[in-house]
Amino acid sequence: MISKMRIAIHTKNSSPELEEGRQALVAALANRGVDVIENWDNQSHIDILISIGGDGTLLSAVHRIGPRGIPVVGINFGHLGFLTTAGRDDIDLLADSLIEHRYSTEKRSLLQVSTGDTTLFALNEVYLHRGELAPLLHTQVQVDAYNIATYAADGLIVATPTGSTAYSLSCGGPILAPDSRSLVITPIAAHTLTLRPLVVSDSSAIRLSHNDDQMVCTLGADSFVTTLSGRWQVEIKKADYDINLLRLEQQNFYTAIRNKLMWGR
């Protein structure tokens, strides 16, 4: 007997529009013989996870699924939706593509972030930013134990290829292809114009530190935000597992750049 495909649904926010989209998706999948799982946990057997929302919702889905390797696909009900692969009008197309296996997966690397007593993971980026009333943040950067520079800036971003099209891009960082095996270190409003984004291997160990006892700053890892104060060190490296993002036929990283970042238009 051929077992049914089991697809879970993830939402983060609530609105009449999202609820209408969720109901339409459940109906489209059920009509095609898919076993739809709406209440699931880490013990549930799942073949594919569908995120309904924007990029933030997809990021929360990725963190919820963790290292299980389950492919994640997003339906965009947000704004840009760079990480999502389907629009709100593509629900039937998505359902058909999934049951007919007309899709591909892209492996996306994550960052593992350690602050001593806390370990976080980030698909997009890790960032430091000075407090609202604080002076410039002087962040000492080491890559594989080599001292690179002390960045005097409002903050600093370490981004994956996935995150290179997000916060880092808005601060002047380059776009990295998903398979480039790279990370980019991007200053936020650097005090010195010669301090530019730096691309390093994703096998590198990156250390960020600050030695001012009075400094208070924000540490962000995707949507998770916490506060660091006094002397601190942040250790960043590539995580031991990847995330599988699902793309429909004829879609890939480069079509997303052209269509969503308006390249060549």
C-alpha positions as a printed NumPy array, in Angstrom:
array([[  0.   ,   0.   ,   0.   ],
       [  1.3  ,   3.449,  -0.91 ],
       [  1.149,   5.723,   2.105],
       [ -0.412,   9.148,   1.842],
       [  1.8  ,  12.219,   1.644],
       [  1.735,  13.957,   5.019],
       [  1.943,  17.747,   4.876],
       [  1.954,  20.036,   7.911],
       [  0.869,  23.674,   7.924],
       [  2.567,  26.458,   9.869],
       [  1.177,  29.925,  10.546],
       [  2.5  ,  32.647,  12.822],
       [ -0.009,  35.481,  12.676],
       [ -3.784,  35.579,  12.459],
       [ -6.011,  37.544,  10.098],
       [ -9.157,  36.853,   8.053],
       [ -7.037,  36.79 ,   4.889],
       [ -4.583,  34.254,   6.309],
       [ -7.398,  32.105,   7.659],
       [ -9.08 ,  32.11 ,   4.256],
       [ -5.792,  31.077,   2.657],
       [ -5.254,  28.325,   5.228],
       [ -8.726,  26.883,   4.64 ],
       [ -8.217,  26.997,   0.864],
       [ -4.879,  25.182,   1.225],
       [ -6.325,  22.491,   3.509],
       [ -9.168,  21.879,   1.046],
       [ -6.836,  21.783,  -1.976],
       [ -4.522,  19.254,  -0.315],
       [ -7.313,  17.087,   1.088],
       [ -9.042,  16.956,  -2.315],
       [ -5.807,  15.538,  -3.734],
       [ -5.553,  12.795,  -1.13 ],
       [ -2.962,  14.446,   1.1  ],
       [ -3.007,  13.827,   4.834],
       [ -3.03 ,  17.394,   6.227],
       [ -1.544,  17.864,   9.713],
       [ -2.406,  21.157,  11.362],
       [ -1.554,  20.325,  14.977],
       [  1.93 ,  18.871,  14.908],
       [  5.042,  18.681,  17.044],
       [  8.587,  17.371,  16.728],
       [  7.369,  13.793,  17.057],
       [  4.95 ,  14.02 ,  14.117],
       [  5.828,  12.257,  10.869],
       [  5.852,  14.983,   8.194],
       [  6.943,  14.869,   4.546],
       [  6.68 ,  18.598,   3.796],
       [  5.982,  21.715,   5.869],
       [  4.035,  24.604,   4.294],
       [  4.382,  28.091,   5.781],
       [  1.545,  30.586,   5.21 ],
       [  2.596,  34.217,   5.661],
       [  5.707,  36.164,   4.754],
       [  9.427,  35.602,   5.138],
       [  9.159,  36.066,   8.92 ],
       [  6.64 ,  33.244,   9.131],
       [  8.862,  30.992,   7.044],
       [ 11.826,  31.778,   9.328],
       [  9.764,  30.784,  12.36 ],
       [  8.799,  27.546,  10.57 ],
       [ 12.462,  26.795,   9.901],
       [ 13.329,  27.276,  13.57 ],
       [ 10.429,  25.134,  14.642],
       [ 11.399,  22.271,  12.337],
       [ 15.043,  22.419,  13.487],
       [ 17.503,  19.763,  12.259],
       [ 14.891,  17.277,  10.999],
       [ 15.619,  18.002,   7.317],
       [ 11.939,  18.31 ,   6.352],
       [ 11.524,  20.469,   3.215],
       [  9.858,  23.822,   3.893],
       [  7.849,  25.781,   1.319],
       [  6.238,  29.172,   1.804],
       [  3.042,  30.746,   0.468],
       [  3.493,  34.499,   0.513],
       [  0.809,  36.565,   2.219],
       [  3.33 ,  39.251,   3.185],
       [  5.243,  41.87 ,   1.211],
       [  8.417,  40.868,  -0.674],
       [  8.368,  37.18 ,   0.233],
       [ 11.882,  36.485,  -1.05 ],
       [ 12.086,  33.089,   0.659],
       [  8.595,  31.977,  -0.325],
       [  7.917,  30.18 ,  -3.589],
       [  4.164,  30.575,  -4.117],
       [  1.744,  33.48 ,  -4.052],
       [ -1.703,  33.596,  -2.516],
       [ -3.209,  32.793,  -5.933],
       [ -0.983,  29.73 ,  -6.445],
       [ -2.526,  27.354,  -3.912],
       [ -3.869,  24.881,  -6.488],
       [ -0.619,  25.052,  -8.455],
       [  1.36 ,  24.352,  -5.299],
       [ -0.87 ,  21.43 ,  -4.306],
       [ -0.559,  19.841,  -7.76 ],
       [  3.205,  20.38 ,  -7.837],
       [  3.687,  18.742,  -4.448],
       [  1.712,  15.571,  -5.162],
       [  3.28 ,  15.262,  -8.627],
       [  6.78 ,  15.912,  -7.217],
       [  7.319,  18.814,  -9.604],
       [  9.678,  20.75 ,  -7.375],
       [ 13.283,  20.985,  -6.297],
       [ 14.993,  21.654,  -2.975],
       [ 17.763,  24.099,  -2.145],
       [ 20.024,  23.4  ,   0.815],
       [ 20.472,  26.524,   2.919],
       [ 23.108,  26.827,   5.645],
       [ 22.463,  28.199,   9.125],
       [ 24.621,  29.969,  11.672],
       [ 25.217,  28.649,  15.172],
       [ 25.694,  31.492,  17.624],
       [ 27.152,  31.074,  21.125],
       [ 27.332,  33.739,  23.817],
       [ 28.744,  31.559,  26.575],
       [ 25.572,  30.288,  28.221],
       [ 23.24 ,  30.586,  25.229],
       [ 23.259,  28.907,  21.807],
       [ 21.086,  30.264,  18.993],
       [ 20.605,  29.435,  15.321],
       [ 19.991,  31.791,  12.394],
       [ 19.003,  31.139,   8.797],
       [ 19.359,  34.782,   7.734],
       [ 21.812,  36.619,   9.944],
       [ 23.271,  37.436,  13.319],
       [ 23.597,  41.114,  14.123],
       [ 24.843,  43.426,  16.845],
       [ 23.456,  46.939,  17.195],
       [ 24.243,  49.687,  19.679],
       [ 21.6  ,  50.726,  22.167],
       [ 19.391,  53.7  ,  21.406],
       [ 21.407,  56.102,  23.584],
       [ 24.766,  54.345,  23.278],
       [ 27.757,  55.7  ,  21.311],
       [ 29.315,  53.848,  18.398],
       [ 29.785,  50.136,  18.894],
       [ 33.472,  49.159,  18.652],
       [ 33.292,  45.49 ,  17.71 ],
       [ 36.512,  43.502,  17.509],
       [ 36.304,  40.903,  14.735],
       [ 38.382,  37.728,  14.502],
       [ 38.153,  35.14 ,  11.734],
       [ 39.854,  31.818,  12.487],
       [ 41.816,  33.547,  15.292],
       [ 43.116,  36.229,  12.896],
       [ 42.396,  39.779,  14.013],
       [ 40.558,  41.486,  11.15 ],
       [ 39.621,  44.907,  12.492],
       [ 37.748,  46.811,  15.147],
       [ 34.569,  48.005,  13.456],
       [ 33.425,  51.404,  14.721],
       [ 29.81 ,  51.455,  13.564],
       [ 26.206,  51.386,  14.657],
       [ 26.511,  47.635,  14.493],
       [ 27.634,  44.579,  12.561],
       [ 25.927,  41.812,  10.608],
       [ 27.132,  38.278,   9.887],
       [ 24.89 ,  36.852,   7.172],
       [ 24.472,  33.535,   5.395],
       [ 23.851,  33.445,   1.629],
       [ 20.136,  33.303,   2.489],
       [ 20.45 ,  36.41 ,   4.647],
       [ 22.623,  38.227,   2.108],
       [ 19.422,  39.441,   0.401],
       [ 17.969,  40.777,   3.655],
       [ 19.434,  43.119,   6.33 ],
       [ 22.989,  42.814,   4.993],
       [ 21.893,  43.879,   1.49 ],
       [ 20.178,  46.99 ,   2.862],
       [ 23.49 ,  47.943,   4.504],
       [ 25.479,  47.596,   1.274],
       [ 26.511,  43.946,   1.497],
       [ 26.859,  41.702,  -1.577],
       [ 24.392,  39.019,  -2.639],
       [ 25.784,  35.502,  -2.127],
       [ 24.56 ,  32.486,  -4.085],
       [ 23.17 ,  29.71 ,  -1.825],
       [ 25.905,  27.266,  -2.881],
       [ 28.784,  29.755,  -2.533],
       [ 29.849,  28.318,   0.851],
       [ 30.419,  31.83 ,   2.113],
       [ 29.407,  34.23 ,   4.853],
       [ 29.494,  38.012,   4.72 ],
       [ 30.448,  40.391,   7.536],
       [ 28.722,  43.727,   6.932],
       [ 29.068,  46.891,   9.051],
       [ 25.989,  48.973,   9.84 ],
       [ 26.716,  52.668,   9.196],
       [ 30.488,  52.34 ,   9.632],
       [ 32.299,  55.39 ,  11.019],
       [ 35.215,  54.782,   8.625],
       [ 34.37 ,  54.528,   4.931],
       [ 37.193,  52.056,   4.267],
       [ 35.494,  49.422,   6.447],
       [ 33.59 ,  47.446,   3.832],
       [ 31.708,  44.137,   3.807],
       [ 34.013,  41.111,   3.97 ],
       [ 33.188,  37.719,   2.441],
       [ 34.702,  34.705,   4.225],
       [ 34.427,  30.93 ,   3.938],
       [ 31.519,  29.361,   5.805],
       [ 34.048,  26.973,   7.374],
       [ 35.462,  29.945,   9.281],
       [ 35.005,  30.51 ,  12.994],
       [ 34.056,  34.131,  13.649],
       [ 34.432,  35.848,  17.002],
       [ 32.915,  39.212,  17.849],
       [ 33.892,  40.875,  21.099],
       [ 33.623,  44.125,  23.032],
       [ 35.618,  45.241,  26.063],
       [ 33.673,  48.289,  27.271],
       [ 32.158,  47.57 ,  30.693],
       [ 29.503,  50.24 ,  30.152],
       [ 28.356,  49.22 ,  26.661],
       [ 24.859,  47.842,  26.143],
       [ 23.881,  46.469,  22.74 ],
       [ 21.326,  44.274,  21.026],
       [ 22.123,  40.801,  19.703],
       [ 19.726,  39.464,  17.081],
       [ 19.573,  36.011,  15.502],
       [ 16.827,  36.108,  12.864],
       [ 13.749,  37.186,  14.842],
       [ 15.219,  36.39 ,  18.288],
       [ 16.567,  39.46 ,  20.108],
       [ 18.423,  39.747,  23.397],
       [ 20.652,  42.276,  25.19 ],
       [ 24.394,  42.094,  25.862],
       [ 26.078,  44.354,  28.375],
       [ 29.625,  44.914,  29.578],
       [ 32.407,  42.73 ,  28.188],
       [ 31.187,  39.967,  25.916],
       [ 32.157,  37.538,  23.167],
       [ 29.962,  36.084,  20.453],
       [ 31.14 ,  32.953,  18.659],
       [ 29.645,  32.281,  15.215],
       [ 30.097,  29.28 ,  12.949],
       [ 28.153,  27.292,  10.376],
       [ 25.646,  24.966,  12.007],
       [ 25.978,  21.199,  11.67 ],
       [ 22.736,  20.899,   9.713],
       [ 21.115,  22.593,   6.718],
       [ 17.575,  23.642,   5.899],
       [ 15.833,  22.366,   2.75 ],
       [ 13.819,  25.098,   1.022],
       [ 11.42 ,  23.811,  -1.583],
       [ 11.033,  25.565,  -4.964],
       [  8.406,  24.942,  -7.621],
       [  9.424,  24.041, -11.171],
       [ 11.294,  26.734, -13.087],
       [ 12.005,  28.612,  -9.857],
       [ 15.405,  29.061,  -8.242],
       [ 17.547,  31.619,  -6.458],
       [ 18.225,  33.546,  -9.65 ],
       [ 14.59 ,  33.776, -10.725],
       [ 13.822,  35.112,  -7.235],
       [ 16.459,  37.833,  -7.693],
       [ 15.076,  38.827, -11.071],
       [ 11.427,  38.765, -10.122],
       [ 11.483,  39.988,  -6.519],
       [ 14.431,  42.38 ,  -6.557],
       [ 13.389,  43.689,  -9.992],
       [ 16.753,  43.017, -11.641],
       [ 16.765,  43.91 , -15.328],
       [ 13.485,  45.838, -15.107]])
